[in-house]
């Protein structure tokens, strides 16, 4: 799987994090039903590997279901064994050298120019700019000058308005957690999740105003 091209095509990465594994799975499936292709299940979710495995079984082998908050080599292996098709880290994490993850792509967390360089040197296929809210879209715009060809996905505090701005300043996609999920992964209203999903899709689609 080419994670970068998939993110570039879909432009929205949904981040599912919750306390109820069954509710988290329902949230993943609801997002998929609403046309959100790329979905990350944070390993801070209760029984996250089981959620990933069940989502993979429901959605099929081609689904873009990944694991987030990967902080250790053990996290990486556990996620891949559960069926994660990509890994997302919150920071610079040396997981690509881990035995057991094969060619699974990694979206690695970084904030500063130096961290971006280190992430690329460690083999990251793209950069998770986190927490993006510290600098906002203007900071991403400044990063594009020294890093014009580096795929960057802002994550952290990204609402619908910010998503539009980040994409306008060169992000290949945006990662969105609570502004999209709300409390759905804790057992909240799935109807409201569908409404938010439609709004984010309308904002991030390529022909959005």
N, C-alpha and C positions, 0 to 999 in steps of 0.2 A: 504494500500500500504506500502510495506517495502522500504522506500526511500534509505536506505543504500545499500541493495542488488541490487536495480535498478541502482544506481550510480556505484556500483562495477562492474556490468555487462556491462554497456554502456561506462563508463570511460570518458565521455565528457558531460559537462553541458554548453549549449549555453546560453548566457546572451543577451537578446534583450532589447535595450534601445534607444528610439528615440523620435523625435518631431512630427511625423506624424502617427496617429493611424492606418490608412489604410496601410501605408508602413510597420509599425511594424507587423501588422497581416500578410501581404504578406511574410515578412521575416520569421516569425514563420512557416508558411505553407511550405515555400521553404526548410527550415531546416528539417522539418519532411519528406518532399519528398526525401531529400538527405540522409535519414536514421539516422538523429540525433534525438534520442528518448527523451532526457531530455532537456527541454527548460524552461528558467526562463524569465519572463517578468518583468522588473524593474518597480516599481511603480512611478519612475520618468518619465516614458513614458507618453506622453499626453494621457489621457483617458485610462489608463492602465487596470482598471477593465473591460471595454468594450472589449478591445483587448483580455484579458484572456477569457471572456465569449464567444466571437466569435470563438476563437481558440478551446475552448472546444467543441463548437457545431460542428465545422468542423472536428475535429480529434477524437471525441468520448470520452466516460467516462474513458477509460483506459489510455489516453494519459498523459504523464508526463509533464504537463504544470503547472508551479509554479509561485509564485509571489516573486520578489526580492525587496531589499531596504525597507523591512518591519521594521519600526522604532517605531511604537506605537501599542497599543492594537486596536485602531480604524483602522489602516492600516491592521492588521491581519484579523479582522472581515470583512472588506470590500473586501479583497482578497479572503477569503474563500467563501463569498456570491457570488462572481463572478465566482467561480468554480476552484480556485487554489487548486491543489492536494498536494502542500507542500509550505512552506514559507522559505525564505532566508533573514537573517538579516545582516546588515553591521557591527554589533557590538553586545555587550551584551545587549539584549533587553528582558524585562520581558513580553513576549507575551503568553507563554504557560499556564499561569493562567487565560487568558482572556476567559470570557464566549463567546461562539459562534464559537470557532475554533475546538471544539471536539478533535478528535485524529489526526488532521492534523500534520504531522511531520515537525520539524523545523531544518534547517541547520543554525547554529548560528555563527556569525562572532566573531573571536578571533584572537589574535596575539601572546600573551605571554603565558608561561606555567600557570601563575596564571589565566589569562582570560580563558584558555581552561578548567581549573578546575571549574571555575564559570559557564561557559556555560553548562558543563555536569551536574552540580548541579541543574541548572535551567531546565533540562530535554531535552536539545538538543540531537538529535539522531546522529548528526555528526557535525564536526567543519568546518566552512569556514575559512581557514587561509588567513586573509586579513589585509593589502595588502601583498601578498606573495612576491612581488618583493623586499621588504625591506631586506629580508634575502636570498631569492633565494632557489634553491633546497638543498643547503648545510644546510640551517636552518631547513628545513623539516627533513633532515637526522638526525640532532641533536635531534629534537623533538621525533623521533621514539624510542629513548632509554627509556625515562621516560613514553612515551605514546604508547607502541607497539600495543595496541589493539584499540586505538581510531580512528574512521574513520575520515580522514582529506581530505578536498578538497581545494587545493590552488586556489586562485582567485586574479587577479590583475597583469597585465603585463605578462600574460602567452601567449607566442607565441608558434609555433609548436615545436621548439627546446626545450624550457623550459618545455613544456607539457611532452615530452618524458623523460626528466630528473626527473621531479616530480613523474611521475608514476614509474620510476625506483627506486625511493627512498621511495616508500611505500604509495603514495597518492592513494585513492580508485578511484578518478576521478579528473579532472581539470575543473575549470570554466573559460570560455573564452568569453570575450565581444568583444571589438573593433578589436582585431587581426583577429577574425572570421567574425564579422558582417560588419566591415567597415562602410559605410554610408547607408547600405541597409535599416535600420529602419527609415531613413530620406528620403527615396525615391531613393536611389542609385541603381546601376546595380545589378539585381538579378542573372544574369549570372555569374558575378564575385563572388557573394556569393556562388553559387553552386560550383565554382572552389575551393574556400577556404574551404568549407565544406568537399569536397572530400579529400583535403590535410590533414585536421585535423583528419578526420576519419582514413585515412591511418596511421597517426602518433600514434593515440591512441588505435587502435585495438590491441588485445592481441598478435597477431602474427607479429606486426610491428617490423622491424629490430632495 
